[in-house]
Amino acid sequence: MKIRSSYTFYFWIISIGLAFAKLIFTLRPEIDLFTEEAQYWLWSQNMAWHYYSKPPMVALLNYLSTGLLGNTEIGVRINAIVFGLGISWVTFLLGRRMYSEKVGFWSAMILQSMPMWWLASTFHMTDTALTFFWILTVYAIYRGLEDGKTSWWVLAGFTTALGLMSKLIMILAFPFLIFYLIYLGSWKKQHKHFLIFLLLSLIGFTPMLIWNWQNDFYTFKHLAALGGAGGGESTPFDFGKSVRQLLEYLGGQFAMISIFLLPLFGGFVLKSKFYQDRKSVFLLLAPVLSWIGFAFLSFFTSIEVNWPVFAYSSLAIALAAWLVEQQGKWLIYRNWAIGLSIGIPLLFILPDLTFLKSIPPLKKAEKSIFRRNSGYHPLADRVQFLQDSLGANDSFVFSETYHMASELAFYLPKNPQTFMVNMGSRTNQFDLWPGLEQFEGKEKMGIFVSWNYDSPGDFVEFDQLIYEEKFPIEFRGVPNRVATIQLWQNLKKYQPYIPDSF
């Protein structure tokens, strides 16, 4: 068998192996759900057309997967593992279609070297489905332009709609396609196909519009605040702060495509004439639009490192197409860069079979990486023990953050609805759900759990404090954090902070 005919086989062997590694990671007892994963799972227990900050896809997927696999870590993360495999597969298909099977293989390998792919394919976040529907839309658009068949434009419209139901930034598909058709000089030829694509895509806005009509357009206010256009008191423009935000943004984006791959991307930009190649422009246009757009916004607000990266998958194809034409040191460095970029994440997500992670610097690094993924299960077990031993089985559980409240809802037996007391944070989904006001004067016990505060303060007034303790949490035998647990009797008054920001 020739090597060239085996690239598909090699792709599946490596990709399934990485998926299996993530399954092992999910089953590690010391690793809990990421706090955002727990929040999105809790949304699935309260199904709605839309949610305060995000569309319904992440909750819908959790609803379906946990319906089959139960409210377990694998029940949530199976979505990330499967969609991550899908992202890699579609990237392979597009690379193969545009260039060759060899390019398709290396496209997938480069993609699977990028931290942005590891995050989307390991933790079930909104970026998981978004990234899959984005690259599938790009694939369908390319086939539509190449084959001229309306069916591909119909598929692109539906996948864009599903992407919009995953995260609204999928709207970038519209300017991407418009600019590329203008670049090709094909606007008149393709305008009917674009109209089909656009009309089907608009279906994706339906859940958001229904929910926001019913909820005072909270999502629009939230997006305006994220863009630095609303919420809270206005502050003078600080040029120094804006520059720092831009530099943080740039550093984060370089990290998301892997520092080991940066020399390869540098060689591609400097040595290839990508701007003269129609295929390269197609692959690079959307990532560049996303990168520039969020770079501009970083002057006015802080940008989360993951926001632009959904569009980066096609970067891997452009780089792979250039690399397969290179020789010598470029190929040697490619192999080392991909090996290190895949091997280092594997070292941290797999159990310590080689005992390398017992080396103090690596052990410290692992604890730091998974700090927000640990301690919640034993903390929930402790809360359950106190409920049983103190006769507080009918108590309600609350915290000052949605992170803690969501995690406890997941890990407590029978997954009770937990609550958040807003003590100064901006609006979130818990502010829109029924809160502690329903327990005022009901002579029920409340259990307050927090990493950050010693009590709920003046925001919640009870008759008396019945029990209090500091509960230490370890990660692989090393002290990690200490939680405050308090049992209170009879909620008398509930006066949460009312956010003025979104």
HUFENTA-V121446 format. One record per residue. N is the residue number from 0. SS is DSSP state (2 for helix, 1 for strand, 0 for the rest). OMEGA is omega as a letter, one per 30 degrees, with the letter a starting at -180 (* if undefined). BURIAL is b if it has 24 or more other ideal C-beta (glycine too) atoms within 12 Angstrom, else e. Layout:
n: <N N>
ss: <SS SS>
omega: <OMEGA OMEGA>
burial: <BURIAL BURIAL>
This chain:
n: <0 1 2 3 4 5 6 7 8 9 10 11 12 13 14 15 16 17 18 19 20 21 22 23 24 25 26 27 28 29 30 31 32 33 34 35 36 37 38 39 40 41 42 43 44 45 46 47 48 49 50 51 52 53 54 55 56 57 58 59 60 61 62 63 64 65 66 67 68 69 70 71 72 73 74 75 76 77 78 79 80 81 82 83 84 85 86 87 88 89 90 91 92 93 94 95 96 97 98 99 100 101 102 103 104 105 106 107 108 109 110 111 112 113 114 115 116 117 118 119 120 121 122 123 124 125 126 127 128 129 130 131 132 133 134 135 136 137 138 139 140 141 142 143 144 145 146 147 148 149 150 151 152 153 154 155 156 157 158 159 160 161 162 163 164 165 166 167 168 169 170 171 172 173 174 175 176 177 178 179 180 181 182 183 184 185 186 187 188 189 190 191 192 193 194 195 196 197 198 199 200 201 202 203 204 205 206 207 208 209 210 211 212 213 214 215 216 217 218 219 220 221 222 223 224 225 226 227 228 229 230 231 232 233 234 235 236 237 238 239 240 241 242 243 244 245 246 247 248 249 250 251 252 253 254 255 256 257 258 259 260 261 262 263 264 265 266 267 268 269 270 271 272 273 274 275 276 277 278 279 280 281 282 283 284 285 286 287 288 289 290 291 292 293 294 295 296 297 298 299 300 301 302 303 304 305 306 307 308 309 310 311 312 313 314 315 316 317 318 319 320 321 322 323 324 325 326 327 328 329 330 331 332 333 334 335 336 337 338 339 340 341 342 343 344 345 346 347 348 349 350 351 352 353 354 355 356 357 358 359 360 361 362 363 364 365 366 367 368 369 370 371 372 373 374 375 376 377 378 379 380 381 382 383 384 385 386 387 388 389 390 391 392 393 394 395 396 397 398 399 400 401 402 403 404 405 406 407 408 409 410 411 412 413 414 415 416 417 418 419 420 421 422 423 424 425 426 427 428 429 430 431 432 433 434 435 436 437 438 439 440 441 442 443 444 445 446 447 448 449 450 451 452 453 454 455 456 457 458 459 460 461 462 463 464 465 466 467 468 469 470 471 472 473 474 475 476 477 478 479 480 481 482 483 484 485 486 487 488 489 490 491 492 493 494 495 496 497 498 499 500 501>
ss: <0 0 2 2 2 2 2 2 2 2 2 2 2 2 2 2 2 2 2 2 2 2 2 2 2 2 2 0 0 0 0 0 0 0 2 2 2 2 2 2 2 2 2 2 0 0 0 0 0 1 0 0 0 0 1 0 2 2 2 2 2 2 2 2 2 2 2 2 2 0 0 0 2 2 2 2 2 2 2 2 2 2 2 2 2 2 2 2 2 2 2 2 2 2 2 2 2 2 0 0 2 2 2 2 2 2 2 2 2 2 2 0 0 0 2 2 2 2 2 2 2 2 0 0 0 2 2 2 2 2 2 2 2 2 2 2 2 2 2 2 2 2 2 2 2 2 2 0 0 2 2 2 2 2 2 2 2 2 2 2 2 2 2 2 0 0 0 2 2 2 2 2 2 2 2 2 2 2 2 2 2 2 2 2 0 0 2 2 2 2 2 2 2 2 2 2 2 2 2 2 2 2 2 2 2 2 2 2 2 2 2 2 2 2 0 0 0 2 2 2 2 2 2 2 2 2 0 0 0 0 0 0 0 0 0 0 0 0 2 2 2 2 2 2 2 2 2 2 2 2 2 2 2 2 2 2 0 0 0 0 0 2 2 2 2 2 2 2 2 2 2 0 0 2 2 2 0 2 2 2 2 2 2 2 2 2 2 2 2 2 2 2 2 2 2 2 2 0 0 0 0 0 0 0 0 0 0 0 2 2 2 0 2 2 2 2 2 2 2 2 2 2 2 0 0 0 0 0 2 2 2 2 2 2 2 2 2 2 2 2 2 2 2 2 2 2 2 2 2 0 0 0 0 0 0 2 2 2 0 2 2 2 2 2 2 2 2 2 2 0 2 2 2 0 0 2 2 2 2 2 2 2 2 2 2 2 2 2 2 0 0 0 0 0 0 1 1 1 1 0 0 2 2 2 2 2 2 2 2 2 2 0 0 0 0 0 0 0 1 1 0 0 0 0 0 0 0 0 2 2 2 2 0 0 0 2 2 2 2 0 0 0 0 0 1 1 1 1 1 1 0 0 0 0 0 0 2 2 2 1 1 1 1 1 1 1 1 1 1 1 1 1 1 1 1 0 0 1 1 1 1 1 1 1 1 1 1 1 1 1 1 1 1 1 0 0 0 0 0 0 0 0>
omega: <l l a a a a l l l l a l a a l l l l l l l l l l a a l a a a l l l a l l l l a l a l a l l a a l a l a a a l a a a l a l l l a a l l l a l l a l l l l a l l a a a a l l l l l a l l l a a l l a a a a l l l l l a l l a l l a l a l l l l l a a l a a l l l a l l a l a l a l l l l a l l l l l a a a a a a l l l l a l a a l l l l l l l l a l l l l l a l l a l a a l l l l a a a a a a a l l l l l l a a l l a l a l a a a a l a a l a a l l a a l l l a l l l l l a a l l a l l l l a a a l a l l l l a l l a l l a l l a l l l l a a l l l l l l a a a l l a a l a a a l l l a a a a l l l l a a a a l l l a l a a l a l a a a a a a a a a a l a a l l a a l a a l a a l a l a l l l a l a l l l a l a a l l l a a a l a a a a l a l l a a l l l l l l l a a a a l a l a l l l l l l l l l l l a a a l a a a a l a a l l l l l a a a l a l a a l l l l a l l a l l l a l a l a l a a l a l l a a l a a a l a l l l l l l a a l a a l l l l a a a a l l a l a a l l l a a l l l a l a l a l l a l l l l a a l l a a a a a l l a l l a *>
burial: <e e e e e e b b e e b e e b b e e b b e b b b e b b e b e b b b b b b b b b b b b b b b b b b b b b b b b b b b b b b b b b b e b b e e e e b e b b b b b b b b b b b b b b b b b b b b b b b b b b b e b b b b b b b b b b b b b b b b b b b b b b b b b b b b b b b b b b b b b b b b b b b b b e e e e e e b b b b b b b b b b b b b b b b b b b b b b b e b b b e b b e e e e b e e e b e e b b e b b b e b b e e b b e b b e e b b e e b e e b b b b b b e b b b b e e e e e e e e e e e e e b e e b b e e b e e b b b e b b b e b b b b b b e e b e e e b e b e e e e b b b b b b b b b b b b b b b b b e b b b b b e b b b b b b b b b b b b b b b b b b b b b b e e e e e b e e b b b e b b e e b b b b b b b b b b e e e e e e b e e e e e b e e b b e b b b b b b b b b b b b e b b b e b b e e b e b e e b b b b b b b b b b b b b b b b b b e e b b b b b b b b b e b b b b b b b b b e b b e e b e e e e b b b b b b b b e b e b b e e b b b b e e e b b e b e b e b e b b e b e b b e b b b b b b b b b e e b e b b e b e b b>
